[in-house]
Amino acid sequence: MRNIWYGVFFLLAAVGCNDPASKQHGGPAEGAFDFPRTHEDGQPVNVVATTGMVADLVRNVGGDRVKVTQLFGAGVDPHLYKATSRDTGLLSKADLIVYSGHHLEGKMTELFEHLARKVPTVSVTDRLPVAELLRDEHGVVDPHVWFDVSLWSRGADVVRDALIEYNPSHADAYRNRAKAFRAKLDALDAETTTRMKAIDEKQRVLVTSHDAFRYFGRRYGIEVKGIQGITTEAEASVRDLQDLAAFLASRKIPAVFVESSVNPRNIEALREGCKANGHDVAVGGELFSDAMGAEGTPEGTYEGMIRKNVDTIANALSGRKGDR
């Protein structure tokens, strides 16, 4: 453990404190990225990405012009992730770092901001329109943007622009791939809208372990309630669980959902609370929230993850079982 912290300290000391990324954090960056270096040789761009959703954006926009290393695998909670010595080595040697942003990668955010002086570094969500970002009751931006497919598709443009600035000789390829990927996401957005509208409006309530699905709820017309807040570091109170159990019982909501990257203990406590209110609520299935599925599976891609979630939600709230 001591060696890990030495590695992090070394990187922070090496890049200093007056970096441009820290000035941009918390709002959309305008104009050029102002990278400390660019890339023009014939080798693929070595990109280190954090979450599966971010890595998927880079792979789709970059194609064979990028080599992507993904830090967080299936089932990893980015809110609680701590950098290892391997991570600091990969990040320091990257051509380009792409992360989600708005403190999704909580404990690593400061490291990314400091690395930006030496390594071209991009936060996807920090460059999305501020007016379209959701905030909690304390004014903190909700980082789970990818659950609004129409908004996350703009992240393809952020990645496109970053790759063009870093590797301008392949600009046309990046533009074409971003355009094609956004067209696929437009179709996915329309498909998701149709599936959610098919659920009886009275049953259109999504309850999960933490509040990761508010963008999904806003976009697709479903009421969303998380036991914990927008970060899994938040704690759920007994009163919160009691109030939510009473709500589910009064509405006769048939199912609640566990998440692949979050401990299910609060969901089990909620189910017990529902029983005390005379209502038996089922576990409707497992949703992918802060992490995608395993590499090589359909859920290991962004499109596959969204479709799997939509199937799970639609089937459980409509009283069906199994995928389409």
N, C-alpha and C positions, 0 to 999 in steps of 0.2 A: 504493500500500500504506500509506503514511504516513497518508493521509486516513482509511482504514478504521480504523486503530488509534486515531486521534483520536476517531472517532465512538464506538467502544466505550468509550474512556476517559471521554468526556463522559457517556455513559449511566450508567456505574458511579458516577461522581462525583455525578451528579444525584440518584440514589436512595439513596445511603448504604449502610452496611454492616449495620445492625441490622434486618434484614427477617425477617418471619415464615416465609417459605418456607425459609430456611436452617435454621431450627430443626426444620422438618418433614422435611427431606431425609433419606432413608435409612430411613424407616419410615412406616406408615400415619398419615395425619392423621385426627383424629376431630372430629366436630361441624362447625360452620360453617366456611366458607372464610375468613371475615374479610377480604373484599375491601375495598380502599381506596375503591371507588366502585361504584355500581350503575347500571342502565340502564332507563329507563322511557319513552323517546320511541318514536315509531312506526317508526323506521328499523331495519332488520335489524342484528343484533349483528355487529360487525366482528371476526372471530376470525382470529388468525394461529396456524397449526398447523405443527409441524415435519415429521414424516414423513407419508407417504401413509396409513399405518395410522391415525394419530391424526386426520388430516384427514377420513378416511372415517368415523370415529366421530362427529365433530362434524357432518358433513353429514347423516348418517342420523338423529341425534337432534335436530338443530336445524331441519332442513327449510328452508322458505323464510324462517324467522326469523333465519337466520344467513347471513353472507357470509364464505366461508372463503378465506384466502390460505395456500397450502401452500409452505413454504420449500424443502423438499428434493424434487427431482423424481426421475424414474426413473433408476436406476443410481447414485444418490448414496450414498456411504458416510457415515452420520451420525457414526460414531466419529471420523472425521477431518475433518469439516466445520468450516470457519472462517467466522465471520460476516463479511459484506460490509457496506459502508456502506448499501447498499439494505436489507439485513436489519435493521440497527439502526434505520433510519427507519421501516420497517413495524412493528417491534415497539413502538417508542415511541408510535406513533399508534393501536395496536390498542385495541379495547374489552376484549378478552379474549385471553390467550395460553394455548395448550394444547400441552404437550410430553409426550414419552413418559416420560422420567425414568430414574432409577438410572444416570445417566451414559451413557445411550445416545448422547446428543448431546454427548459428552465435552467438547469445547473450548468449548461454549456454555453449559454447565450453570451456571457462576458468573454469567454474564450474566443468565440467567433468574431466578436466586435474588435478584439485586439489583434487577431490574426489578419484582419482586413488590410492592415498597412503593408504587409509583406506578401500576402496571398490574395489574389482576386476572390472576393467573397460576396455572395448574393443571398439576401433573404427574400423569398418569394412573396410572402404576404405583406411585407413592409412596402411593396410597390403596387399593391392593389388599392383601389379607390377607398379613401378613408370613410366616405359617406356610406359605403356598403358593408362596412365591418360592424359586427355586433359587439356590445360591451356589457359587462355585468353591472350589478348595482353600485360597484365601486369605481366604475369607469374604466376597468381593465378590458382590453380588447380580447374577445374570444378568438383563439387561434385556429379553431377547427373548420377552416374555410372550405376544405375539400368536400364537405357534405352538401354544399350547393354546387352542383356540377357546372352550372353556367358561370359561376364566379371563379371556381378553380380553373376552368379552361383558360381564363386570362393569365393564369400562371404560366401557360405555355408561351405566351408572348414575352413574359419576363425572362424566361429561360432563353428564348430565341434571341432577345436583344443582348443578353449577357454573352451568349456564344458568339454572336456577330461581332461584338466589341472585342472579345478576347481573340477570336479566330476569324477575322473579316474575309479571308480568302474563300471561305465556304459559306458566305452569307446567303446566297440563293438557296442552297440546300437546306439551311436552317429555316428560312422563310417558308419554303414549300412544305417541309415536314410539320412545322407548327400549324400551318393552315389546314393540312390534312387531318392532324390530330384534333384540332378544334372542331372540325366538321363531325368527327366521330363522337366527340363529347356533346355536341348539339343534339345528336340523335339519342344519346344516352339520357340527356336531360329531359327530352320529350317523353321517352319511354318511362322514366321514373315518375314524371307528372301523371301520366295515364294510370300507372299501377296504384299510386296513392289515392287518386280520385275514385278508384273503384271500391275502396274500403268505405263501409257505412260511416257517415260523418260522426255519429255518436261514439263509434268505436275507434276513432282516429286519434288515439293517445299513445305516445311512445314513452315508456319509462325505462331508464337505463341506470347503470351504476354511477356514472358521472355525467355532467351536463355537456356532452360532446356533440349533440345533434341539433342545436338551435338553428344553425344555418339550414339544415335539412328541413326542419319544421317550418321555417319562414318561407322557403322556396316551394315546398310541396304540400303545404296546407295541413300539417299535422301538429297537434299539441304535444309539446315535448317537456318532460320533467325528469331531471337527473337527481339522484339521491345526494351526490356530492356536487361541488361547484364545477367550474370550467377546468380546474386542475385537480388531479387525484391527490394532491397534497392537502386539499381541504378535508375537513372531518364532518361527517353527518351527525347531527344531534338526535337524541331520542325523540324530541318533539318533531323534528323534520320527518322522521320515519312514521310517527303516529299520524301526523297530518296527511302524509301521502297515502298511507294505508286506508284512512277514512275516505279520502278522495276516490281511490280505486274502487272501494266497496260501494260508494254511492253511485258511481258511474257504471258499475258492473263491467269493468274493463277485463277482458279475458286473459291477458298475458303481459308479462314484463320480460325484460331481456338482460342477459349477462353480456359482458364484453370480453373479447379475447385477451386484452392486455390489462384487465382490472380484476382484482380479487372479488369473488362473488358473494362474500360474506354479508354485505349490506342488502343485496337482493334477497338472500335467504331470510334475513331479519325482517325485511318488508313483507315477505310472503307470510311469515308468522303473524305479523301485525294485521294483515288482511283476514287471516283465519279468525283472529280475535274479534273482527268486525263482521263475522259471518259470511265472508266472501273467500272462495278458493280461487286464487290466481295462479296460473301456470307460468312456467318459464317457457317463453315462446321460442327460444333458441339463443344462439350466440351471435353477437354482432361484432364486426370489425370496426373499431373506433379509431384509436391512435396508431394502430399498426395494421398492415395488410396481412394476408395469409402467407403461407410458406412459398418460397421460390419454387417455380415449376408447377404450381397449382393455378386454377383459374382465379382464385382469390388473391394470388400473388401479383396480380396486376390491378391497377386502379379501376379499370372498367369492370373486371371480374369481381372485385371487392364490392363495388356499388351494387351490382346486379345481385350478388349473394345476399347482401343486407336487405335489399328491396324485397326479394323473394321471402326471406325470413319474416320480415315485418308484415308484409301483405298476407301471407298465409296464416300467421298466428292471430292477427287481429280480425281476420275474416273467418276464423274457425276451421281453417284447412291445415293439413300437414304436408310436409315435403315441399320440394322445389317445383317450379313450373314444369 
